Structures are given as C-alpha cells and as structure tokens.
Amino acid sequence: EKEKRNLEQNLKIFINKNIFLINQEEVDKILKNISFIDNYNIKKIFPSKLLVNIKKTNFVGKTVLDGEKFYIGKNGKITKISLVEKEYNLPQVFGIFQVHEFLKLQNILNTNGFNLGKIKKYYYFKSNRWDIQNNDVILKLPSQNIEKSLKNYRSLLSSDKDIKTRLIDLRMKNKIIFTDEKR
C-alpha cells in the first residue's frame, strides 16, 4: 500500500490531462526516479487511461546512511525503509560503499557457491575490501582476487578437515589464516 500510494502521488500530475498530450519521456523520468521500481511498461488505453505495470525490485540488504535506514535493491538503488510497507529480514551492510560494488560482491559470492541467505552482516572498508559475517564466523576478504581466494577457501572446506574457528582471513595471497579470536 505504501508503495502504491507513493507511485500514485508521483503520477497524479497526469490526472485530468489529455492522454494525447502525455509524453512518454515525462512518465519515464518520474518512474526512473522511484527507487523501488525494477522495471515497468506503460500503455495508453484510449480514450482516457494510462496503464502502468510495475515490477518491484528485490531487496538484498539494508544499511544506514546519515542516520536514516535504507533497503538496497537489486536494481542498484537504495530505498528508504519508511517508503516500503513490508519489513524484510535482510543482512546489514556497514560502511560507506557504492551499491554496485555490493551487488558485484554478492554476485561473486553467489557464483562461488555461498548461500547469501546465511550471511548476516557485510562490512565495507575504505581499502576497498569486504568482511562478511555468517553467524559467529567472520570471513575477511582481500581487496583484489576475491574469486581466487574464495575458490581456495571452498576447496579447503570440501576437504575432510573439520574447521571450527571464529575468524578466517583470506587477505594474504595464497594463504588462509584461521583464528579463534574475534576482531
């Protein structure tokens, strides 16, 4: 309902406007600025209706920017949580990051066999690297060659060794450091 009201509020400038005078670019401009929309299509139904079909984006995380809470969408945009009706149980993302970098990391994790649903927190550092937390285990990722480090880590996990640790550091080239300390 909140999303619907927000959409109607943004499109109400077209109410009582001649359908022949409504410019497609005007509608596109408004819809592209609504952060929870993934894609849409617009149809003019003559004599007087404008049909707008919308696909809402999937949210993949939540973050706080300048004291305000946001959802991170797969469409590469952030949406104020207050604009969304439903509350989502999503991983928290900390740090000042670019949304496309976060989505890129999720794609790398997904292609390397990680279950994104089990990740509880993401931490971004100014050195352009990430840490991820899955329950009580923190995985420190390098700033470069993330895929190679993850493959090494996955091959270690697939071995017969039973690894119980709280912190796994993949930042050093060709090395994996395990520690029981939480840092």
N, C-alpha and C positions, 0 to 999 in steps of 0.2 A: 504493500500500500504506500509506504513512504516513497519508494522509487517511482511508483506510478504518479503520485501527486507531484513529485519533483519534475517528472517528464511533462506532465500536463501544464505545470506552471511555466516551464520553459517554452512550450509550444503554443501557449494561449494567444500570442501575438497574431496567430494565423486565424483565430476565430473571427467569423463575420468578414473575412477577407475573400475577395473574388478568387476562386480556385484557378482561374486562368492567369491571374497576376502573381500567384505564389511561385517564387523562383526556387528551383531545386537546390541551388547553391546556398540560399538562405537557410533552408531546413538542414542541409548538410552541416553548415557551420555551427548551428546550435547543437545538433546531435553529437558531433565530434567532440564538443566540449563537455559532454556529460560523461564523467569518468567510469561509471559502472556499465556502460554500453560496450559490448564487444563488437557487434555488427548490427546492421539494420537494413531495411529496404522500405522505400516509400512508394505508395501507389495513389494516384489520383483517381477517385471514383466519382465520375460525373453524375449529377451536376454539381454536387456541393461537399463531397467528403474527401478527406485526406487520410489514407490508411497507412499507419506507421507500424511495421513489425520490427520488434527489437529482440536481440539475443543478449542477455546479461552475461557479463564476464564471470569467469570462475575466480574466486579469491584464493590466493595461495599463501598468504602471510598477513601479519599485522605489525604495525610499527607506530612509534610516537615521534612526531615532528613538531618542534616548538610547543610542546605540552599538549598537543592535540592527537587523538588516536585516529589511525587510518588503516584501511584494508589495502593490500597490494593485489592488484588484478593481473590475470594472465595477459590482459591486453596492454600491459606496460604502464598503466596509470594507477594512481592511488586515489582512494575514495574515502571521504570522511565516514567514520563508523556511524555517526549520527544520521547520515543520509540513507542508511540501509536498515530495513525493517528487521531482518533475521540476524541473530548473533551467531557467528561462526567460531568454532574451536580450531584455531589455526596457530601455527608456530609464530613465536615472537621474533622479530628481526631487530637487532640493535645496531646502532652506528649510523653514520651519515654515508649513504650509499646511493648509487644510481639504480633505479628499478630494473633496467635492462641487464645490469650486472648480476643482480639477484636472480633474475629469471634464467640467465645463462648458467649460473651455478646450479640451479635446480635441474636444468636440462642435463648438465654433466653428471650430476648425482644419479638422475633417473636412468641415463644410458649406461651407467656403471653398476646398475643393479641395486641401488639404495632404495629402500622403502621410504618415500618422502613423508608418509603419514606417521612414521615413528619419530621423526625429527621434531623436537620441542622448541629449540632455540637456534637462531643463527646470529653470529657476531661478526660484524664487519670492522676491519681495522684500516687506518689511513695508509698503511703499507700495501694496500690493495690485496689483502688476503682475508680468508674467512675461517671461522671456527664453527663447528656445528655440534649441538648437544642432543644426544639421544638418551633419554632417561638420565642416568648418572655418569655416562661416558661422554667425554669431550674429545672431538677429533679436530686437531689443528691442521689446517690445510696450507699448502705453500701458496705463494703469490703467482708462481708460474708452474707449468707442467702438472696441473691438478689431476688431469686424467691419468697420467703415468703413475703418480703417487697413489691414486685410488685403485688402480689395477694391481699394484704391488700389495696394497693393503688387503684387497679382496682375495688375492692368491694366498696370502698368509692366513686369512680367515678360513679358506677352504681346506687348508692343511689339517692334520689331525691334532694340532696343538690346541689346548683349552686355554684361551686368553681371558683372564679376568683382571681388568685394570680400570682406572678412572680417567686416564688421560692418554691419548695416543697422538704422538707428534709426527707428522709427515713432512715437516718443513725442510728437513735436510735431504739433499739429493741421495737417492738410493739407500736411505736409512729410515727405519721406523723405531721410534723411541716410545717405550711403554713406561708409565709411572703410576703409582697408586695415589700420588698427591693430586689434589685439585687446585689448579692455578687459575 
